[in-house]
Amino acid sequence: DVSSNILKDGKEIFSNLRFAQMAVEQLGFKKEVFDVVTGSGILHHLNIELALPEIHRILKPHGYFIFFEPNLYFVENWLINKFSIFRKYSTLSEDERHFTKKYIFNLLKEQGFRDVEVKLLFTYHPKLPRGLLPLNRIVNKLLEKLNCQYFSRELLIIGQKG
């Protein structure tokens, strides 16, 4: 992580793990050292064109990656990205950009990853009040039955180093 605060919290909770502060676009790890690289909500903060080659570089042959990222076509994300007035009042940082299923799939394939799958998931916003979770589940189930996954909140992105 690039955040020293997040790393400090992680070290307190998981004292048996090793943490390192660095940017994904320029990782200080040797080539082909990890079996799995995973993240939730990080790729859309990065220079993706620089980050993916680094992820590919540090994965062992046949190593896996698993990421959860925001879907551009989720209504809130689409509005924020389409109209500057919505972005101005959103809580997004300036570096955030959202992906479409097709865009991230093609980008990963271009980087030499294989068995790439991008699945659409209905999830809830982390800041959603707990009292609204049951309503969120009902709406998500309704959208799934109506085959509206295209507008889901998140992308589940999985694959393997080629």
N, C-alpha and C positions, 0 to 999 in steps of 0.2 A: 504494500500500500504506500501511497505517497503521504498519507496523513499520519503524523507522529501521534496524534491523540487516539486515533483508531488502533494503532499498533500498541500503544500503552494499555488501552483497554483489553486488547487481545492477549497481551502478555499476562495481565492480571487474571484473566479467566482461564487461559490455557497455558499454564506455566511450563508444561512439558513440550511445547512446540517452539520452533524457531521462527522468528519474524524478521523481515527485512524491509527497509524503507527504500523504494526505488520506483521509477516509472516503468510501465510495461513497454513503452516504446524503446527502451534501452535497458534491458535486464542485465544484471551483473552475474548471471549464472553461466556455467559452461554449457556447451552444446549437448543436447540429448540426455538430460538428467532427470526428467520427470515423466512418470507414467500417466499422470492426469493433470490437466490444468482446468480449473473451474472458477467461475465468478458469477456474481449476481448484480446486475445493474452497474457494470463497470465499463464495458466496451463502448457504450454510447457517450462516455466522457473522454475517450481517447482519440488520438489520431489513428484511426483504424487501419489506414494503409501502412503505418509504421509498426503498430502493435501486432498485427497478425503474423508478419514474418518472424517476429521475436518469439511469439507463442509456438510457431512451427519449429523454430530453431531449438528451443529448450525441451520440446517433447521428444521422448525416445521414439524409435521406429514403432509404429502401430500404437503409439500413445493416444489417449482420448482427450477430448475437450468437452466441457459441458458449461453452457452459459444460459442465463436468463436475462433477457433484455426487453426494453419497452418496444411495443409495436407502434409504428408510425400511424397506422390506421385506427388505433383506439381513438375515439372521438376527442377526448381531452388533448391527446398528443397532436392529433391532426390540426385542431384549432390553434394550438400554441405555435405550431410550425408554419401554418398557413397565414395567420394574421398577426402582425407585430403587436397589436394592442393586447392580445391574449398573452403573448410571451412577456410583455412588459409587466403584467400583473401576476404572472405565474411564479412559482417557487423554483423554477429551473435555473441552473447556472448557465452562463454564457457558452460554455464548451459543450453542452448537451445537444446531441442530435439523435433522432430516432431512426430505426431501420424498418424496412419492409422485409417480408419473408423472402421475396425474390432477390432483393439487393444483397442481403447478408449471405444467402445461399451461394449466389454467383461469386461473391468476393472470396468466400472460403474455398470454393472450387478452384478459383484462379490462383490462390496461394498454395495449392497442392494438397489440400486436405481431401480426404475421401470419406465415403459413407456419410456424407453430410445430410442431416435431417433438421428441418426447421418446423417446429410444431407451434400452433397457436393455442395459447392457454388463457382461460378466464381466471383471473386472480383478483385481488382487491388491493386498493391503495394502502400502503403501510400506515398512513395517517387517518384512515377511515375509522370513525368512532365505533367501538365494539358493539354498540347497540344497533348499528346499521349492517353488521355482518350477515344476519339472517336475510335481510332484504337483498343484499348483494348476492348471496347464494341463489335466491329465487330468480333474480334478474339474469344471472349467468346461466342457470339451467334453461330458462326460457330462450335466451339467445342461442344456446347450443341446440335446442330442439328446432329452432327456426333456421338452423344451419348458418348462423351469423358469426362463425369463428373468425372470419376476415377482420372483424372489428374488436377482437379480443385484446386484453390489456398487455399480454406479454408473449414473447417468443421464447420457446425452449430450443436451444441451438446445440446440437450434438454432432460429433464426428470423430474422425481418427486421422492421425498423421499418415500421409500417403507414402 
